[in-house]
């Protein structure tokens, strides 16, 4: 038997990911601030909680960044900051 709520849950997961992508995009566009991974996780989780979403793990943010850099994503280029 198929699960009638499966599509609703899948849409929910997609919207959660899309929300994270938008938050990450906004943070990464700020050329005056360089974020460490832990800072990105904290900022994304603060924004997610503000919008009523559950916080995510460091691994989730790593996977989101990996996707955003990939051919399936937007091929963003992240340059490490050199001190």
ChimeraX commands (.cxc) that place a marker at each C-alpha (Angstrom):
marker #1 position 0.00,0.00,0.00 radius 0.5
marker #1 position 1.33,3.46,-0.85 radius 0.5
marker #1 position 1.67,6.17,1.72 radius 0.5
marker #1 position -0.68,9.07,0.84 radius 0.5
marker #1 position 1.39,11.49,2.95 radius 0.5
marker #1 position 4.69,10.66,1.22 radius 0.5
marker #1 position 4.37,13.51,-1.30 radius 0.5
marker #1 position 3.57,15.98,1.48 radius 0.5
marker #1 position 6.66,14.92,3.43 radius 0.5
marker #1 position 8.82,15.11,0.30 radius 0.5
marker #1 position 7.58,18.62,-0.45 radius 0.5
marker #1 position 8.33,19.55,3.16 radius 0.5
marker #1 position 11.91,18.28,2.86 radius 0.5
marker #1 position 12.36,20.16,-0.41 radius 0.5
marker #1 position 11.09,23.39,1.15 radius 0.5
marker #1 position 13.41,22.93,4.13 radius 0.5
marker #1 position 16.38,22.51,1.80 radius 0.5
marker #1 position 15.32,25.46,-0.33 radius 0.5
marker #1 position 15.03,27.61,2.78 radius 0.5
marker #1 position 18.56,26.62,3.81 radius 0.5
marker #1 position 19.89,27.39,0.31 radius 0.5
marker #1 position 18.34,30.87,0.43 radius 0.5
marker #1 position 19.80,31.54,3.88 radius 0.5
marker #1 position 23.24,30.28,2.85 radius 0.5
marker #1 position 23.11,32.34,-0.33 radius 0.5
marker #1 position 22.38,35.50,1.63 radius 0.5
marker #1 position 25.20,34.80,4.10 radius 0.5
marker #1 position 27.75,33.93,1.42 radius 0.5
marker #1 position 26.98,37.00,-0.68 radius 0.5
marker #1 position 28.26,39.25,2.10 radius 0.5
marker #1 position 31.79,40.02,0.89 radius 0.5
marker #1 position 32.61,41.87,4.12 radius 0.5
marker #1 position 32.26,38.77,6.30 radius 0.5
marker #1 position 33.94,35.39,6.00 radius 0.5
marker #1 position 32.27,32.57,7.88 radius 0.5
marker #1 position 33.77,29.46,9.38 radius 0.5
marker #1 position 31.63,26.35,8.96 radius 0.5
marker #1 position 30.49,26.42,12.59 radius 0.5
marker #1 position 29.46,30.06,12.19 radius 0.5
marker #1 position 27.43,29.19,9.10 radius 0.5
marker #1 position 25.71,26.38,10.98 radius 0.5
marker #1 position 24.82,28.74,13.84 radius 0.5
marker #1 position 23.56,31.50,11.53 radius 0.5
marker #1 position 21.49,29.09,9.41 radius 0.5
marker #1 position 19.97,27.48,12.51 radius 0.5
marker #1 position 19.13,30.89,14.00 radius 0.5
marker #1 position 17.33,31.86,10.80 radius 0.5
marker #1 position 15.56,28.49,10.50 radius 0.5
marker #1 position 14.28,28.70,14.07 radius 0.5
marker #1 position 13.10,32.26,13.41 radius 0.5
marker #1 position 11.00,30.94,10.50 radius 0.5
marker #1 position 9.67,27.98,12.49 radius 0.5
marker #1 position 11.91,25.25,11.07 radius 0.5
marker #1 position 13.92,22.70,13.05 radius 0.5
marker #1 position 17.68,23.29,13.38 radius 0.5
marker #1 position 20.01,21.16,11.25 radius 0.5
marker #1 position 23.37,19.51,11.80 radius 0.5
marker #1 position 26.80,20.56,10.63 radius 0.5
marker #1 position 26.73,17.61,8.23 radius 0.5
marker #1 position 23.52,18.94,6.61 radius 0.5
marker #1 position 25.15,22.32,5.97 radius 0.5
marker #1 position 28.23,20.58,4.55 radius 0.5
marker #1 position 26.02,18.58,2.19 radius 0.5
marker #1 position 24.08,21.72,1.21 radius 0.5
marker #1 position 27.34,23.52,0.35 radius 0.5
marker #1 position 28.55,20.47,-1.56 radius 0.5
marker #1 position 25.31,20.47,-3.58 radius 0.5
marker #1 position 25.49,24.22,-4.21 radius 0.5
marker #1 position 29.04,23.78,-5.61 radius 0.5
marker #1 position 28.09,20.82,-7.81 radius 0.5
marker #1 position 26.88,20.67,-11.40 radius 0.5
marker #1 position 23.42,19.71,-10.09 radius 0.5
marker #1 position 23.36,22.85,-7.97 radius 0.5
marker #1 position 24.51,26.30,-8.97 radius 0.5
marker #1 position 28.25,25.70,-9.35 radius 0.5
marker #1 position 29.03,28.32,-6.74 radius 0.5
marker #1 position 32.67,29.01,-6.12 radius 0.5
marker #1 position 33.79,29.22,-2.51 radius 0.5
marker #1 position 37.25,30.61,-1.97 radius 0.5
marker #1 position 38.98,30.06,1.33 radius 0.5
marker #1 position 40.14,33.18,3.10 radius 0.5
marker #1 position 43.90,33.42,3.29 radius 0.5
marker #1 position 45.33,35.08,6.36 radius 0.5
marker link #1:1,2 radius 0.2
marker link #1:2,3 radius 0.2
marker link #1:3,4 radius 0.2
marker link #1:4,5 radius 0.2
marker link #1:5,6 radius 0.2
marker link #1:6,7 radius 0.2
marker link #1:7,8 radius 0.2
marker link #1:8,9 radius 0.2
marker link #1:9,10 radius 0.2
marker link #1:10,11 radius 0.2
marker link #1:11,12 radius 0.2
marker link #1:12,13 radius 0.2
marker link #1:13,14 radius 0.2
marker link #1:14,15 radius 0.2
marker link #1:15,16 radius 0.2
marker link #1:16,17 radius 0.2
marker link #1:17,18 radius 0.2
marker link #1:18,19 radius 0.2
marker link #1:19,20 radius 0.2
marker link #1:20,21 radius 0.2
marker link #1:21,22 radius 0.2
marker link #1:22,23 radius 0.2
marker link #1:23,24 radius 0.2
marker link #1:24,25 radius 0.2
marker link #1:25,26 radius 0.2
marker link #1:26,27 radius 0.2
marker link #1:27,28 radius 0.2
marker link #1:28,29 radius 0.2
marker link #1:29,30 radius 0.2
marker link #1:30,31 radius 0.2
marker link #1:31,32 radius 0.2
marker link #1:32,33 radius 0.2
marker link #1:33,34 radius 0.2
marker link #1:34,35 radius 0.2
marker link #1:35,36 radius 0.2
marker link #1:36,37 radius 0.2
marker link #1:37,38 radius 0.2
marker link #1:38,39 radius 0.2
marker link #1:39,40 radius 0.2
marker link #1:40,41 radius 0.2
marker link #1:41,42 radius 0.2
marker link #1:42,43 radius 0.2
marker link #1:43,44 radius 0.2
marker link #1:44,45 radius 0.2
marker link #1:45,46 radius 0.2
marker link #1:46,47 radius 0.2
marker link #1:47,48 radius 0.2
marker link #1:48,49 radius 0.2
marker link #1:49,50 radius 0.2
marker link #1:50,51 radius 0.2
marker link #1:51,52 radius 0.2
marker link #1:52,53 radius 0.2
marker link #1:53,54 radius 0.2
marker link #1:54,55 radius 0.2
marker link #1:55,56 radius 0.2
marker link #1:56,57 radius 0.2
marker link #1:57,58 radius 0.2
marker link #1:58,59 radius 0.2
marker link #1:59,60 radius 0.2
marker link #1:60,61 radius 0.2
marker link #1:61,62 radius 0.2
marker link #1:62,63 radius 0.2
marker link #1:63,64 radius 0.2
marker link #1:64,65 radius 0.2
marker link #1:65,66 radius 0.2
marker link #1:66,67 radius 0.2
marker link #1:67,68 radius 0.2
marker link #1:68,69 radius 0.2
marker link #1:69,70 radius 0.2
marker link #1:70,71 radius 0.2
marker link #1:71,72 radius 0.2
marker link #1:72,73 radius 0.2
marker link #1:73,74 radius 0.2
marker link #1:74,75 radius 0.2
marker link #1:75,76 radius 0.2
marker link #1:76,77 radius 0.2
marker link #1:77,78 radius 0.2
marker link #1:78,79 radius 0.2
marker link #1:79,80 radius 0.2
marker link #1:80,81 radius 0.2
marker link #1:81,82 radius 0.2
marker link #1:82,83 radius 0.2
view
